[in-house]
Amino acid sequence: MASTICLSGTYGSAPNKMVRLRWFAVPAAIWMALAILFATSSSSVSQPQYFFLTQDVPVAALMIGFLMLVRWQNEATRKQLLSQPGTLACAMLVMAGIAWIGHYWLMQGYALSRDEDLARLAANYIARGEMGIAIPPEWRAFRGAMLPEFQHPIGGERYWISIYLPGSALFEALVSLVADPALSQPLLLLVGLAALWHVSGILLPARRDSRIVVMLLALTSGQLLFNAMTPYAMTAHFALNLLWLALFVADRPLAHAGAILVGAIALGLHKVQFHALFAGPVLIILLYQRRWLLSAIYAVSYSIFIIFWLKFYPLLLAHSLDIPLSGAGSQNASISPRLHSLDPLIYIPRFFAWNNALLLPLSLLGARSAAKGFCKGKAATYPNLLFLALAAGCLVGMLLTVHQGLGWGYRYLHGYIGPFCLLAGRGWADRHTVHSTLRPVLQSCVLALVLMMAQAAMIYRFVAPHARAHAAIVARKADVVLVDARGSVFGQDVVRIDGGMVRKPIIMSMAHLDPGTVPDLCQGYRVEVFDRADFVRAGVKEAEIERSTTTRRMDAIGSYLKETGCASSKLTGL
């Protein structure tokens, strides 16, 4: 089928006409105003509202101002940026290199969030040929305080196992056997960018300028760059989704076999729904084309893979670790428990603010162009079908804007950044001839680079204090350090099993500690407390303390430590 693709030099009936983006900028400004009112309407600020107000609003405001002012030039140009494959390859390598350096320089080599820590934890035990971390018998009573969240239900009292599927961690583990594990995400970024360039050549074969627009938008995506500095699985989703798409559009038997294999891995990277929601709209094309056999092969294959990851993988874990099957199952695959937290007012602006200013408006133009082609009877052309499917996938992703916790940009849309860029390339081709100047796109890239430097400063100001707090905890000359994270912003995630090895000092969360076990700790170990004053000294932002049952339990633990003189600490009496 790839050989049947034939496109004219432009899309649409009036290329190279003046394009104004106020149709996007004005609604975007109204959206932002409503989101600000929503974020400031409650007495307390939630985690996503905090990020929105402190990181996204100032950046998005500048981007909207740019879109209000930018003008498309009708003048022609002959030379195109990145027109040579070598130049493009160098740009991709530079981006990957910055991501690797940024992991140590910007992210402090520190896995900030619980999701990142669990990904790194799983990579460590997989690299050792294990499927979990055996909990030493003497610490089993404290297992919940040592790893407070997102433990797999199968592990029970004997093992710590990440609740997430192992694909992304497996890739990092394999890289760690031969190189720095921090290279895993930059390498995946390279794979995704190369696949994006390849797919753009299939969907936009006569429009090298549009392919350059596609790549410029990807190369100036702060979300792509900054998340590649972290252990998040989202870079793997970006890479494997585009690799899968490149194999699918090749439309040869071996390529489809490769796409099915990539799909099996992509479903197991983190959570099955991320790849399933991406691939589903594309696979519907096969039904439209009445390719029943190939549709059935994909449907059966994906059904087997989903059943494997949701049902048989937990059973495999239980069998390998000799754990009773009661309670075995996967709790990480469904998004239904999160649907009550749909929050597009906050998260879509976050996606906008951490990407090139032209990504969303040009992709909307591309989706509109594909829809017009469908209405005019051009839907049978393979590229138009692909663009429609990609637009449908992006729409589904934007509708399911559920709470994501920490992350740089809206990372649950990370696997769709490639399709957004491809749609933007289609939008550019619909309005411009092949010789139109890329000046507006270059201006948006300059703006993106400036804003990315500002965002890098935001990231450093947020990550560095938490990294310092964790380093201060690890430096304690104690057997056990109890972390009282009340009054710190997101300080709970400093509690972790460093390097996937149980070693002193043991870090425990006071919020998850059973008060009945505290006397045993005091009798057998040197105990210290890391509390609000310590977080403040590390530079972690203070927050209001919410009174709850957990707070009262922590107060009781603190009182016991004071009365017995168990912990050598500077308790603040919270």
C-alpha positions in Angstrom: 0.0 0.0 0.0 2.9 2.3 0.7 3.5 2.4 -3.1 0.0 3.7 -3.7 0.5 6.9 -1.7 0.4 9.9 -4.0 0.0 13.4 -2.8 0.0 16.7 -4.5 2.4 19.4 -3.4 -0.2 21.1 -1.2 -3.4 20.4 0.7 -6.5 22.6 0.5 -7.6 24.9 -2.2 -5.9 28.1 -1.3 -2.3 27.5 -0.2 0.0 30.3 0.8 -2.8 32.6 1.9 -2.2 34.8 4.9 -2.8 33.0 8.1 -3.7 34.6 11.4 -3.8 32.7 14.6 -6.1 34.9 16.6 -8.8 32.3 16.0 -6.7 30.2 18.3 -5.2 32.8 20.6 -8.4 34.4 21.7 -10.2 31.2 22.8 -6.9 30.1 24.4 -6.8 33.3 26.4 -10.4 32.8 27.5 -9.6 29.2 28.5 -6.6 30.3 30.5 -8.7 33.0 32.3 -11.3 30.3 33.3 -8.6 28.0 34.4 -7.1 30.7 36.6 -10.4 31.4 38.2 -10.9 27.7 38.8 -7.4 27.2 40.3 -7.8 30.2 42.7 -11.4 29.6 43.7 -10.7 27.1 46.5 -9.2 27.9 49.8 -6.4 25.4 49.3 -4.3 24.9 46.2 -4.0 21.3 44.9 -0.9 19.9 43.3 -2.0 20.4 39.6 -3.3 23.9 40.5 0.1 24.8 42.1 2.0 23.7 39.0 -0.5 25.5 36.7 -0.3 28.8 38.5 3.5 28.8 39.1 4.8 27.2 35.9 2.2 27.2 33.2 0.4 30.6 33.4 3.4 32.9 32.8 4.7 30.7 29.9 1.3 30.3 28.3 0.6 34.0 28.5 3.7 34.8 26.5 2.9 32.1 23.9 -0.6 33.4 23.5 0.8 36.9 23.0 3.1 35.5 20.3 0.2 33.9 18.5 -1.7 37.1 18.6 1.2 39.0 16.9 2.8 36.5 14.6 2.2 37.0 10.9 2.8 34.5 8.0 5.0 35.9 5.2 4.1 35.2 1.6 7.6 35.5 0.4 9.3 32.4 -1.0 12.5 30.9 0.1 14.7 28.2 -1.5 16.8 27.1 1.4 15.2 25.1 4.2 16.5 24.6 7.6 17.4 20.9 8.3 17.1 20.2 4.6 20.1 17.9 4.8 19.8 14.5 6.6 23.1 15.1 8.3 22.0 18.4 9.8 18.8 16.8 11.1 20.7 13.9 12.6 23.1 16.3 14.4 20.1 18.2 15.8 18.6 15.0 17.1 21.9 13.9 18.7 22.2 17.3 20.3 18.8 17.1 21.8 19.5 13.6 23.2 22.9 14.7 24.5 21.2 17.7 26.3 18.7 15.2 27.8 21.5 13.0 29.2 23.5 16.0 30.6 20.3 17.4 32.0 19.6 14.3 34.0 22.6 15.1 36.2 22.8 18.9 35.9 19.2 19.9 35.9 17.5 16.9 37.6 20.5 16.4 39.9 20.6 12.7 39.0 17.6 12.3 41.3 14.3 10.5 40.6 12.0 13.1 42.0 8.5 11.5 42.1 7.3 8.1 43.3 6.6 7.1 39.7 10.2 7.9 38.7 11.6 6.2 41.8 9.6 3.0 41.1 10.8 2.9 37.5 14.4 3.2 38.7 13.8 0.6 41.5 12.3 -1.9 39.0 15.3 -1.3 36.6 17.7 -2.1 39.5 16.1 -5.4 40.5 15.5 -6.5 36.9 19.2 -5.8 36.1 20.0 -8.3 38.9 17.8 -10.9 37.3 15.1 -10.5 40.0 11.4 -9.8 39.7 11.1 -7.9 43.0 13.1 -6.9 46.1 13.0 -9.5 48.9 12.1 -7.7 52.2 14.5 -8.8 55.0 12.5 -10.5 57.7 13.5 -7.9 60.3 12.0 -5.1 58.3 8.8 -6.7 57.2 6.8 -5.0 59.9 7.9 -1.7 58.5 7.5 -2.5 54.8 4.7 0.0 54.2 6.6 2.8 55.9 9.8 2.0 53.8 8.0 2.0 50.5 4.7 3.9 51.1 2.9 3.8 47.7 2.3 1.9 44.5 3.4 -1.5 45.7 2.1 -4.4 43.7 -0.6 -6.3 45.6 1.1 -9.6 44.9 4.3 -8.9 46.9 2.5 -9.1 50.2 4.8 -9.3 53.2 7.8 -10.8 51.4 8.6 -8.6 48.4 8.5 -5.1 47.1 7.3 -5.0 43.5 6.5 -2.0 41.4 2.8 -1.9 40.6 3.6 -0.7 37.1 4.3 -3.0 34.1 8.0 -3.7 33.5 8.7 -2.8 29.9 10.3 0.6 30.4 12.2 -0.5 33.4 13.5 -3.5 31.5 14.9 -1.3 28.8 16.8 0.8 31.4 18.0 -2.4 33.0 19.4 -3.6 29.7 21.1 -0.3 29.0 22.6 -0.4 32.6 24.4 -3.6 31.7 26.5 -1.9 29.1 26.3 1.9 29.8 25.0 4.6 32.0 21.3 3.8 32.7 20.5 7.5 32.4 21.2 7.1 28.7 18.1 4.9 28.3 15.6 7.8 27.9 17.8 9.9 25.5 18.3 6.8 23.4 14.5 6.2 23.2 14.1 9.9 22.4 16.4 9.4 19.4 14.4 6.3 18.3 11.2 8.3 18.5 12.6 11.3 16.6 14.0 9.1 13.8 10.7 7.3 13.5 8.8 10.6 13.3 11.0 11.8 10.4 10.4 8.5 8.6 6.6 8.6 9.1 6.5 12.2 8.0 8.2 11.2 4.7 5.4 8.6 4.1 2.5 10.9 4.9 4.0 14.1 3.4 6.2 12.8 0.6 6.1 15.8 -1.7 6.4 18.4 1.1 9.9 18.5 2.6 9.1 21.9 4.1 6.2 20.3 6.0 8.5 17.5 7.2 10.9 20.1 8.5 8.0 21.8 10.3 7.2 18.5 11.9 10.7 18.0 13.2 11.2 21.6 14.3 8.1 21.3 16.5 9.4 18.1 18.0 13.0 19.4 18.5 11.7 22.4 20.4 9.3 20.5 22.7 10.2 21.2 26.3 8.0 18.2 27.3 10.0 15.8 25.1 13.3 17.2 26.3 12.7 17.5 30.0 10.9 14.2 30.5 13.8 12.4 28.6 15.9 13.6 31.6 13.8 11.5 34.0 13.1 7.7 34.4 9.4 8.3 33.5 8.1 5.7 31.0 6.6 8.4 28.8 9.7 8.7 26.5 9.4 5.0 25.8 5.7 5.5 24.9 6.7 8.3 22.5 9.4 6.2 20.9 7.5 2.9 20.6 4.2 4.5 19.4 6.1 6.2 16.5 8.1 3.0 15.8 4.9 1.1 15.7 3.3 3.7 13.4 6.4 3.6 11.1 6.0 -0.2 10.7 2.2 0.0 10.3 2.4 2.5 7.5 5.1 0.5 5.7 2.2 -2.0 5.1 4.2 -5.1 4.3 3.8 -8.5 5.9 7.1 -8.3 7.8 6.4 -4.7 8.8 3.0 -5.7 10.2 4.7 -8.5 12.1 7.1 -6.0 13.5 4.3 -3.7 14.5 2.6 -6.4 16.4 5.8 -7.3 18.2 6.4 -3.6 19.1 2.8 -3.4 20.2 3.3 -6.3 22.6 6.2 -4.4 24.2 4.4 -1.0 24.2 1.4 -2.4 26.0 3.7 -3.5 28.8 5.8 -0.4 29.2 3.8 1.2 32.0 0.1 0.8 31.7 -1.7 -1.0 28.8 -4.2 1.8 28.0 -1.5 4.3 26.8 -0.6 2.3 23.7 -4.1 0.8 23.3 -5.7 4.2 23.0 -3.0 5.3 20.5 -3.2 2.2 18.3 -7.0 1.7 18.3 -8.0 4.6 16.0 -5.2 3.7 13.5 -6.3 0.0 13.4 -9.9 1.1 12.6 -8.5 2.0 9.1 -8.2 -1.7 8.4 -11.9 -2.1 8.9 -12.7 0.8 6.7 -10.5 -0.7 4.0 -12.3 -4.1 4.5 -9.0 -5.8 5.2 -10.7 -8.4 7.4 -7.8 -10.9 7.8 -5.3 -8.3 8.8 -7.8 -6.7 11.2 -8.5 -10.1 12.8 -4.8 -10.7 13.2 -4.3 -7.4 15.0 -7.4 -7.9 17.1 -6.5 -11.4 18.2 -2.8 -10.4 18.8 -3.7 -7.4 20.9 -6.3 -9.3 22.9 -3.7 -11.9 23.7 -1.2 -9.3 24.7 -3.6 -7.4 26.9 -4.7 -10.6 28.6 -1.1 -11.5 29.2 -0.2 -8.2 30.8 -3.3 -7.9 32.9 -3.8 -11.5 33.9 -0.8 -13.8 33.2 2.0 -11.4 34.1 0.7 -11.2 37.7 0.4 -15.0 37.8 4.0 -15.2 36.4 5.2 -12.9 39.2 3.4 -15.0 41.8 4.8 -18.2 40.5 8.4 -17.0 40.1 8.5 -15.6 43.6 6.6 -18.5 45.1 3.8 -16.3 46.4 0.2 -17.5 47.1 -2.1 -16.4 44.3 -4.7 -15.0 46.6 -5.1 -11.3 45.8 -2.9 -11.7 42.7 -4.0 -9.4 39.9 -3.2 -6.2 38.2 -4.5 -3.0 39.7 -2.6 -0.7 37.4 -4.4 -1.0 34.1 -7.7 0.7 34.5 -8.3 4.4 34.2 -11.8 4.2 35.5 -11.0 5.0 39.1 -9.4 8.2 37.9 -12.2 9.5 35.7 -13.7 11.5 38.6 -10.6 13.7 38.4 -10.9 14.8 34.8 -9.4 18.2 34.7 -8.9 19.5 31.1 -9.0 23.1 32.3 -5.7 22.6 34.0 -3.9 19.9 32.0 -4.5 21.0 28.4 -2.9 24.4 29.1 0.0 22.5 30.7 0.5 20.5 27.5 0.3 23.8 25.5 2.8 25.6 27.7 5.5 22.9 27.5 5.5 22.6 23.7 6.1 24.8 20.8 3.5 27.6 20.6 2.5 26.5 17.0 2.0 22.8 17.9 -1.7 23.0 18.9 -2.9 25.6 16.3 -1.1 23.9 13.4 -2.3 20.5 14.5 -5.9 21.8 14.6 -5.5 23.1 11.1 -4.2 19.7 10.1 -7.1 17.9 11.7 -9.5 20.3 9.9 -7.8 19.6 6.6 -8.1 15.8 7.0 -11.8 16.2 8.0 -12.4 18.4 4.9 -10.7 15.7 2.8 -13.1 13.1 4.2 -16.1 15.2 3.5 -15.0 15.8 -0.1 -14.7 12.1 -0.8 -10.9 11.9 -0.4 -11.1 9.6 2.7 -10.0 6.6 0.6 -6.5 8.0 0.3 -4.3 6.3 2.8 -2.5 9.4 4.1 -5.9 11.1 4.8 -7.1 8.1 6.7 -3.9 8.1 8.7 -4.3 11.8 9.5 -7.9 11.3 10.5 -7.0 8.3 12.8 -4.2 10.3 14.4 -6.5 13.3 15.0 -9.1 10.9 16.6 -6.4 9.5 18.9 -5.2 13.0 19.9 -8.8 14.0 20.6 -9.3 10.9 22.8 -6.1 11.7 24.7 -7.1 15.3 25.3 -10.5 14.2 26.6 -9.0 11.8 29.1 -7.0 14.5 30.9 -6.9 12.8 34.3 -4.8 13.7 37.3 -1.1 12.8 36.5 0.7 14.1 39.6 4.2 15.3 39.0 5.6 15.7 35.5 7.0 18.3 33.1 4.1 19.1 30.7 1.1 16.9 30.5 3.0 13.6 30.2 -0.2 11.5 29.7 -0.3 13.0 26.2 3.4 12.2 25.7 2.7 9.3 23.3 0.6 11.7 21.1 3.3 14.3 20.6 4.4 12.6 17.4 0.8 12.6 16.0 0.4 16.2 17.0 3.6 17.1 15.1 2.4 15.2 12.0 -0.9 16.9 12.1 0.8 20.2 12.4 2.9 19.4 9.3 -0.4 18.7 7.5 -1.8 22.0 8.7 1.3 23.8 7.4 1.0 22.1 4.0 -2.7 23.0 3.8 -1.9 26.7 3.9 1.5 27.1 2.3 3.3 26.2 -0.9 6.5 24.1 -0.8 8.6 27.3 -1.2 6.9 29.4 1.5 9.3 30.8 4.1 9.5 29.1 7.4 10.1 32.4 9.2 7.0 32.2 11.5 8.0 28.6 12.5 11.6 29.7 13.2 10.3 32.6 15.3 8.2 30.1 17.3 11.3 27.9 17.8 13.3 30.9 19.1 10.5 31.6 21.5 10.4 27.9 22.5 14.1 27.8 23.2 13.9 30.9 25.4 10.9 29.6 27.3 12.7 26.2 27.7 15.5 28.0 29.5 13.0 29.6 31.8 11.3 26.2 32.4 14.7 24.7 33.1 15.1 27.2 35.9 11.7 26.4 37.2 12.6 22.7 37.2 15.9 23.2 39.0 14.3 25.4 41.7 11.8 22.6 42.4 14.0 19.5 42.0 17.2 20.7 43.7 15.8 21.2 47.2 14.2 17.8 47.2 17.5 16.2 46.0 19.3 18.1 48.8 16.8 16.9 51.3 17.3 13.3 50.2 21.1 13.7 50.3 20.8 15.1 53.8 18.8 12.1 54.9 21.2 9.6 53.4 24.1 11.4 55.1 22.6 10.8 58.6 24.7 8.6 60.9 21.7 6.6 62.0 20.2 3.2 61.4 16.7 4.6 60.8 15.5 8.1 59.7 11.8 8.8 60.2 10.6 11.4 57.7 7.9 13.7 58.9 6.9 15.3 55.6 4.2 17.6 57.0 4.7 21.2 56.0 6.8 20.3 52.9 5.6 20.5 49.4 5.7 16.9 47.9 8.3 15.9 50.5 6.9 12.4 51.0 8.6 11.0 47.9 12.1 11.3 49.5 11.2 8.0 51.3 12.5 5.2 49.1 14.7 2.1 48.8 17.9 3.6 47.3 19.4 1.5 44.5 16.9 -1.2 45.1 19.0 -2.3 48.1 18.0 -2.3 51.8 20.8 -0.5 53.5 21.3 2.0 56.3 20.1 4.5 57.0 16.7 3.0 56.5 14.3 5.8 55.4 10.7 5.5 56.7 7.6 7.6 56.4 6.1 8.5 59.8 2.7 8.9 58.0 2.8 5.2 57.2 4.4 3.9 60.3 2.4 1.8 62.7 2.7 3.4 66.2 2.8 -0.1 67.7 6.1 -0.8 66.0 7.9 2.3 67.2 9.1 0.8 70.5 10.8 -2.0 68.6 12.6 0.5 66.5 13.8 2.5 69.5 15.1 -0.7 71.3 17.1 -2.1 68.4 18.2 0.9 66.3 19.6 4.4 66.3 16.7 6.6 65.2 16.6 10.1 63.9 13.8 12.3 62.5 13.9 14.4 59.4 11.1 17.0 59.8 9.7 20.3 58.7 12.7 22.3 59.9 15.1 20.0 58.0 13.0 20.3 54.8 13.1 24.1 55.1 16.9 24.1 55.6 17.2 22.0 52.3 15.1 24.7 50.6 11.9 22.8 50.1 8.9 25.1 50.0 6.7 25.1 53.1 3.0 24.3 52.9 0.0 24.4 55.3 -0.5 21.4 57.5 -3.8 19.6 57.2 -5.1 18.1 60.4 -6.3 14.5 59.9 -6.2 11.1 61.5 -2.8 10.6 60.0 -1.6 13.9 61.6 -2.8 12.8 65.0 -1.1 9.5 64.6 2.2 11.2 63.7 1.8 13.5 66.7 1.5 10.5 68.9 4.7 9.0 67.4 6.5 12.3 67.9 5.4 12.5 71.5 6.6 9.0 72.2 10.0 9.8 70.6 10.3 12.9 72.8 9.3 11.2 76.0 11.6 8.3 75.6 14.5 10.3 74.1 14.5 7.7 71.3 15.3 10.0 68.4 18.1 12.4 68.3 16.3 15.1 66.4 15.1 18.7 66.5 11.4 17.9 66.7 9.2 20.9 66.0 6.2 19.6 67.9 3.8 19.8 64.9 
